[in-house]
Amino acid sequence: MNELVAVIREYKDKQTANIRIYTLNTPPVSACELSGKEPTARSISGYIAIGLAAVLCMGLLLAPKFRRKIRKTPDPDIPADRKVKEYISKPQNAVFVLGDFLSIDNRGNENTYRFSTKLQMLFSLVLLNSKKEDTGISTKMLSMTLWPEKEITETKNIRGVTINHLRKILEDMDGIELAYENSKWKFSFSESFYCDYIHSMNLCQEILRTENQISNPTPRDKESESKINELIKILNRGPLFPLMTEPWIESKRRDFELVIEQVFLKQIQRQQALGNHDRIMQLIETLFIIDPLNEDFLSMGVSTLKSMGRLDRASKLYHDFNARFKVSIGVEYTRSFESL
């Protein structure tokens, strides 16, 4: 084949795209061929070098654009509802932040690709300050967190552009609105919008409220069990914003984990009274998803499995924990299997 081919795909909207194909002769036609003169070997090599240099420049210019399209464009053959766990009742107007970040618009189309890294950080900052009891996050704190290398006064333009981009995305989602009230940024939600973080926090509050209202709640209470099962399914997707490592999110992540632990540890105590070891292990394994290096969970899990006579499973739980511990901390876990 004596041609170089360049393919350009340009999106007109979220559903359609224009594809253009360009070809370039290789080697390119020389000036001698155009003038009818007999080319020399030296002139041919010179023209080839110039032609290849031009192709290389064009490739360098187009490559970043192709990479961005490949990275940000979702696979059109995979509908959004196949990427969502079975616990989701309606795969639209939803954002999932436990496990891989996933966003679905009001038509049921995945629009995660529209959230750049900075937009995900902006969304997470506002979201984690948008529970019912929260007052929101100030513009100053928003700017200091997202652009720590800049003075507050220098962030006005880039902050405004970033917020406008987020609002543009939210226009295609029902039930969520970015509001600025009392000098604070906060999301307002309606029932048509779903977020796994908000829903799981609401479930925890409902479970704890029920337990506080009932003096002697039964371990087999159907309503409580149903909410716990729903919470387990949500948490099985993964930890809160797992790919974010910025210091500011660690405290928010830990606050979330503490609420989950409070609910689950009470459930574990009740199941221990019943001798329901299988249920206990289900709860412990879920806790490990959000806090994989928690030594208390390891101790409870190994102790429970030993009492069930499942030494093989207890040993695997211990060695898996030890492997995670070594990767994260850099040293072997000091407590022995026998001491747990």
Contacts in CASP RR format, 6 or more apart in sequence:
PFRMAT RR
TARGET T0000
AUTHOR 0000-0000-0000
METHOD contacts of the structure
MODEL  1
MNELVAVIREYKDKQTANIRIYTLNTPPVSACELSGKEPTARSISGYIAI
GLAAVLCMGLLLAPKFRRKIRKTPDPDIPADRKVKEYISKPQNAVFVLGD
FLSIDNRGNENTYRFSTKLQMLFSLVLLNSKKEDTGISTKMLSMTLWPEK
EITETKNIRGVTINHLRKILEDMDGIELAYENSKWKFSFSESFYCDYIHS
MNLCQEILRTENQISNPTPRDKESESKINELIKILNRGPLFPLMTEPWIE
SKRRDFELVIEQVFLKQIQRQQALGNHDRIMQLIETLFIIDPLNEDFLSM
GVSTLKSMGRLDRASKLYHDFNARFKVSIGVEYTRSFESL
2 25 0 8 1.000
2 26 0 8 1.000
3 23 0 8 1.000
3 24 0 8 1.000
3 25 0 8 1.000
3 26 0 8 1.000
4 23 0 8 1.000
4 24 0 8 1.000
4 25 0 8 1.000
4 26 0 8 1.000
4 55 0 8 1.000
5 21 0 8 1.000
5 22 0 8 1.000
5 23 0 8 1.000
5 24 0 8 1.000
6 21 0 8 1.000
6 22 0 8 1.000
6 23 0 8 1.000
6 24 0 8 1.000
6 58 0 8 1.000
6 59 0 8 1.000
6 62 0 8 1.000
7 19 0 8 1.000
7 20 0 8 1.000
7 21 0 8 1.000
7 22 0 8 1.000
8 19 0 8 1.000
8 20 0 8 1.000
8 21 0 8 1.000
8 22 0 8 1.000
8 62 0 8 1.000
8 65 0 8 1.000
9 17 0 8 1.000
9 18 0 8 1.000
9 19 0 8 1.000
9 69 0 8 1.000
10 17 0 8 1.000
10 18 0 8 1.000
10 19 0 8 1.000
10 20 0 8 1.000
11 17 0 8 1.000
11 73 0 8 1.000
12 18 0 8 1.000
14 109 0 8 1.000
14 111 0 8 1.000
24 55 0 8 1.000
26 51 0 8 1.000
26 52 0 8 1.000
26 55 0 8 1.000
27 44 0 8 1.000
27 47 0 8 1.000
27 48 0 8 1.000
27 51 0 8 1.000
28 47 0 8 1.000
28 48 0 8 1.000
28 50 0 8 1.000
28 51 0 8 1.000
28 54 0 8 1.000
30 39 0 8 1.000
30 43 0 8 1.000
30 44 0 8 1.000
30 47 0 8 1.000
31 43 0 8 1.000
31 47 0 8 1.000
32 38 0 8 1.000
32 39 0 8 1.000
32 40 0 8 1.000
32 43 0 8 1.000
33 39 0 8 1.000
39 47 0 8 1.000
71 113 0 8 1.000
72 113 0 8 1.000
72 114 0 8 1.000
73 113 0 8 1.000
74 110 0 8 1.000
74 111 0 8 1.000
74 112 0 8 1.000
74 113 0 8 1.000
79 108 0 8 1.000
80 91 0 8 1.000
80 92 0 8 1.000
80 102 0 8 1.000
80 104 0 8 1.000
80 108 0 8 1.000
80 109 0 8 1.000
80 110 0 8 1.000
81 88 0 8 1.000
81 91 0 8 1.000
81 108 0 8 1.000
83 102 0 8 1.000
83 110 0 8 1.000
84 91 0 8 1.000
84 94 0 8 1.000
84 96 0 8 1.000
84 102 0 8 1.000
84 104 0 8 1.000
85 233 0 8 1.000
85 236 0 8 1.000
85 237 0 8 1.000
86 233 0 8 1.000
87 230 0 8 1.000
87 233 0 8 1.000
87 234 0 8 1.000
88 94 0 8 1.000
88 194 0 8 1.000
90 194 0 8 1.000
91 104 0 8 1.000
91 108 0 8 1.000
92 104 0 8 1.000
92 105 0 8 1.000
92 106 0 8 1.000
92 107 0 8 1.000
92 108 0 8 1.000
93 104 0 8 1.000
93 105 0 8 1.000
93 106 0 8 1.000
93 173 0 8 1.000
93 174 0 8 1.000
93 175 0 8 1.000
93 176 0 8 1.000
93 192 0 8 1.000
93 193 0 8 1.000
93 194 0 8 1.000
94 102 0 8 1.000
94 103 0 8 1.000
94 104 0 8 1.000
94 193 0 8 1.000
94 194 0 8 1.000
94 195 0 8 1.000
95 101 0 8 1.000
95 102 0 8 1.000
95 103 0 8 1.000
95 104 0 8 1.000
95 123 0 8 1.000
95 127 0 8 1.000
95 173 0 8 1.000
95 176 0 8 1.000
95 194 0 8 1.000
95 195 0 8 1.000
95 196 0 8 1.000
96 102 0 8 1.000
96 103 0 8 1.000
96 195 0 8 1.000
96 196 0 8 1.000
96 237 0 8 1.000
97 124 0 8 1.000
97 127 0 8 1.000
97 195 0 8 1.000
97 196 0 8 1.000
97 197 0 8 1.000
97 240 0 8 1.000
97 241 0 8 1.000
98 196 0 8 1.000
98 197 0 8 1.000
98 200 0 8 1.000
98 234 0 8 1.000
98 235 0 8 1.000
98 237 0 8 1.000
98 238 0 8 1.000
98 239 0 8 1.000
98 240 0 8 1.000
99 237 0 8 1.000
99 238 0 8 1.000
99 239 0 8 1.000
99 240 0 8 1.000
99 241 0 8 1.000
99 242 0 8 1.000
100 242 0 8 1.000
100 243 0 8 1.000
101 112 0 8 1.000
101 115 0 8 1.000
101 120 0 8 1.000
101 241 0 8 1.000
101 243 0 8 1.000
102 110 0 8 1.000
102 112 0 8 1.000
103 110 0 8 1.000
103 111 0 8 1.000
103 112 0 8 1.000
103 114 0 8 1.000
103 115 0 8 1.000
103 169 0 8 1.000
103 173 0 8 1.000
104 110 0 8 1.000
104 111 0 8 1.000
105 111 0 8 1.000
105 172 0 8 1.000
105 173 0 8 1.000
106 172 0 8 1.000
106 173 0 8 1.000
106 174 0 8 1.000
107 172 0 8 1.000
111 169 0 8 1.000
111 172 0 8 1.000
114 169 0 8 1.000
115 123 0 8 1.000
115 169 0 8 1.000
116 165 0 8 1.000
118 146 0 8 1.000
118 162 0 8 1.000
119 162 0 8 1.000
119 165 0 8 1.000
119 166 0 8 1.000
119 169 0 8 1.000
120 244 0 8 1.000
121 145 0 8 1.000
121 146 0 8 1.000
121 244 0 8 1.000
121 246 0 8 1.000
122 142 0 8 1.000
122 146 0 8 1.000
122 162 0 8 1.000
122 163 0 8 1.000
122 166 0 8 1.000
123 166 0 8 1.000
124 241 0 8 1.000
124 244 0 8 1.000
124 249 0 8 1.000
125 137 0 8 1.000
125 142 0 8 1.000
125 145 0 8 1.000
125 146 0 8 1.000
125 248 0 8 1.000
126 136 0 8 1.000
126 137 0 8 1.000
126 142 0 8 1.000
126 178 0 8 1.000
126 185 0 8 1.000
126 186 0 8 1.000
126 187 0 8 1.000
127 187 0 8 1.000
127 195 0 8 1.000
127 197 0 8 1.000
127 198 0 8 1.000
128 197 0 8 1.000
128 249 0 8 1.000
128 252 0 8 1.000
129 135 0 8 1.000
129 136 0 8 1.000
129 137 0 8 1.000
129 184 0 8 1.000
129 185 0 8 1.000
129 186 0 8 1.000
130 136 0 8 1.000
130 186 0 8 1.000
130 187 0 8 1.000
130 188 0 8 1.000
130 189 0 8 1.000
130 198 0 8 1.000
131 198 0 8 1.000
131 201 0 8 1.000
134 186 0 8 1.000
135 182 0 8 1.000
135 184 0 8 1.000
135 186 0 8 1.000
136 184 0 8 1.000
136 185 0 8 1.000
136 186 0 8 1.000
137 184 0 8 1.000
137 185 0 8 1.000
137 186 0 8 1.000
138 183 0 8 1.000
138 184 0 8 1.000
138 185 0 8 1.000
139 159 0 8 1.000
139 183 0 8 1.000
139 185 0 8 1.000
140 152 0 8 1.000
142 159 0 8 1.000
142 185 0 8 1.000
143 150 0 8 1.000
143 152 0 8 1.000
143 155 0 8 1.000
143 159 0 8 1.000
144 152 0 8 1.000
145 246 0 8 1.000
145 248 0 8 1.000
146 155 0 8 1.000
146 159 0 8 1.000
146 162 0 8 1.000
147 154 0 8 1.000
147 155 0 8 1.000
147 158 0 8 1.000
147 159 0 8 1.000
150 158 0 8 1.000
163 178 0 8 1.000
163 185 0 8 1.000
166 178 0 8 1.000
167 178 0 8 1.000
170 176 0 8 1.000
170 177 0 8 1.000
170 178 0 8 1.000
173 193 0 8 1.000
174 190 0 8 1.000
174 192 0 8 1.000
174 193 0 8 1.000
175 189 0 8 1.000
175 190 0 8 1.000
175 191 0 8 1.000
175 192 0 8 1.000
175 193 0 8 1.000
176 187 0 8 1.000
176 188 0 8 1.000
176 189 0 8 1.000
176 190 0 8 1.000
176 193 0 8 1.000
176 195 0 8 1.000
177 187 0 8 1.000
177 188 0 8 1.000
178 185 0 8 1.000
178 186 0 8 1.000
178 187 0 8 1.000
179 185 0 8 1.000
179 186 0 8 1.000
179 187 0 8 1.000
179 188 0 8 1.000
189 195 0 8 1.000
189 198 0 8 1.000
196 234 0 8 1.000
196 237 0 8 1.000
197 240 0 8 1.000
197 256 0 8 1.000
199 234 0 8 1.000
200 231 0 8 1.000
200 234 0 8 1.000
200 235 0 8 1.000
200 260 0 8 1.000
201 256 0 8 1.000
201 259 0 8 1.000
203 227 0 8 1.000
203 230 0 8 1.000
203 231 0 8 1.000
203 234 0 8 1.000
204 231 0 8 1.000
204 259 0 8 1.000
204 260 0 8 1.000
204 262 0 8 1.000
204 263 0 8 1.000
206 227 0 8 1.000
207 224 0 8 1.000
207 227 0 8 1.000
207 228 0 8 1.000
207 231 0 8 1.000
207 263 0 8 1.000
208 262 0 8 1.000
208 263 0 8 1.000
210 217 0 8 1.000
210 223 0 8 1.000
210 224 0 8 1.000
211 217 0 8 1.000
211 224 0 8 1.000
211 266 0 8 1.000
217 224 0 8 1.000
219 270 0 8 1.000
219 271 0 8 1.000
219 273 0 8 1.000
219 274 0 8 1.000
219 276 0 8 1.000
220 274 0 8 1.000
228 263 0 8 1.000
228 267 0 8 1.000
228 283 0 8 1.000
231 260 0 8 1.000
231 263 0 8 1.000
232 282 0 8 1.000
232 283 0 8 1.000
232 286 0 8 1.000
235 260 0 8 1.000
235 286 0 8 1.000
235 289 0 8 1.000
235 290 0 8 1.000
236 286 0 8 1.000
236 289 0 8 1.000
238 289 0 8 1.000
238 290 0 8 1.000
239 253 0 8 1.000
239 289 0 8 1.000
239 290 0 8 1.000
239 291 0 8 1.000
240 252 0 8 1.000
240 253 0 8 1.000
240 256 0 8 1.000
240 257 0 8 1.000
240 290 0 8 1.000
241 249 0 8 1.000
241 253 0 8 1.000
256 290 0 8 1.000
257 290 0 8 1.000
257 291 0 8 1.000
260 287 0 8 1.000
260 290 0 8 1.000
261 287 0 8 1.000
261 291 0 8 1.000
264 283 0 8 1.000
264 286 0 8 1.000
264 287 0 8 1.000
267 283 0 8 1.000
268 280 0 8 1.000
268 283 0 8 1.000
268 284 0 8 1.000
268 300 0 8 1.000
271 277 0 8 1.000
271 279 0 8 1.000
271 280 0 8 1.000
271 283 0 8 1.000
272 280 0 8 1.000
277 304 0 8 1.000
277 305 0 8 1.000
277 307 0 8 1.000
277 308 0 8 1.000
280 300 0 8 1.000
280 301 0 8 1.000
280 304 0 8 1.000
281 301 0 8 1.000
281 304 0 8 1.000
281 305 0 8 1.000
284 297 0 8 1.000
284 300 0 8 1.000
284 301 0 8 1.000
284 304 0 8 1.000
287 294 0 8 1.000
287 297 0 8 1.000
288 294 0 8 1.000
288 297 0 8 1.000
291 297 0 8 1.000
292 321 0 8 1.000
292 324 0 8 1.000
293 321 0 8 1.000
293 324 0 8 1.000
293 325 0 8 1.000
293 328 0 8 1.000
293 329 0 8 1.000
295 335 0 8 1.000
298 317 0 8 1.000
298 318 0 8 1.000
298 321 0 8 1.000
298 340 0 8 1.000
299 340 0 8 1.000
301 314 0 8 1.000
301 317 0 8 1.000
302 314 0 8 1.000
302 317 0 8 1.000
302 318 0 8 1.000
302 337 0 8 1.000
302 340 0 8 1.000
303 340 0 8 1.000
305 311 0 8 1.000
305 313 0 8 1.000
305 314 0 8 1.000
305 317 0 8 1.000
306 314 0 8 1.000
314 337 0 8 1.000
315 337 0 8 1.000
318 337 0 8 1.000
318 340 0 8 1.000
321 333 0 8 1.000
322 332 0 8 1.000
322 333 0 8 1.000
325 331 0 8 1.000
325 332 0 8 1.000
325 333 0 8 1.000
326 332 0 8 1.000
326 333 0 8 1.000
END
